Amino acid sequence: MNLSPILISIKTASVSIIVTFLLGIFIAILIADMKYGKLKILIDGILTLPLVLPPTVVGFFLLFIFGVKRPVGMFLLEFLSIKIVFSWTSTVIAAVIVSFPLMYRSARGAFEQVDKDLISAGRTLGMSERKIFWRVIMPNALPGVASGGILAFARGLGEFGATAMIAGNIADKTRTLPLAIYSEVASGNMEGAYSYVLVVIIVSFVVLSLMNYFIMKQNKYSNKGV
């Protein structure tokens, strides 16, 4: 079994989850605190859209943005000598875009469930907004935020459609685990496909176990607060 797809997938998912995790938390806080209802619904819909769109459609839009004949792609190539399409960077971009809604929705839900009285008490005691976030909001929202991060990591690891569109299926460069499984089946090498499928199943089981652990932890905190 060629280890390259496994290493590429782990590398892609690891880098993408750092971006997704930080960006998801930041935007979730902004949207959770937003008071304009209609604008909030509109922005939330846009941010969640990749979750319901077919991955190939997401990949199409990424190609439309980063293609070498498109304004953004041309600018990056001509002025910065960076080619996004059919590169490892494009696998990360695809993973970030498709996994972001899971992180964002989980984090936003966790932040909105934090007891507002605790936040008000912190302000009454003279705590700065930064201290309130790190000492009040995050500890209470951590199980939900962590669950979102785990789900986003798994989604990035298993991304296929958008990756195939913008990154292609280049051996030892952009061929991730899902693409490797597809390639092995297409070539009739079922034994190789079984090996990759087994790896995906093991990783998925570990991810689900971690997610269930954090959900149980969150429920435990919720029951204590009742």
Protein Blocks (a to p, Z undefined) as FASTA:
>chain_A
ZZklmmmmmmmmmmmmmmmmmmmmmmmmmmmmpcblklmmmmmmmmmmmmmpcfklmmmm
mmmmmpmkbmklmmmmmmnopafbhpfklmmmmmmmmmmmmmmmmmmmmmmmpcfklmmm
mmmnopafklmmmmmmmmmmmmmmmmmmmmmmmmmmmpmklmmmmnopaehklmcfklmm
mmmmmnopaklmmmmmmmmmmmmmmmmmmmmmmmmmmmmmmmmmZZ
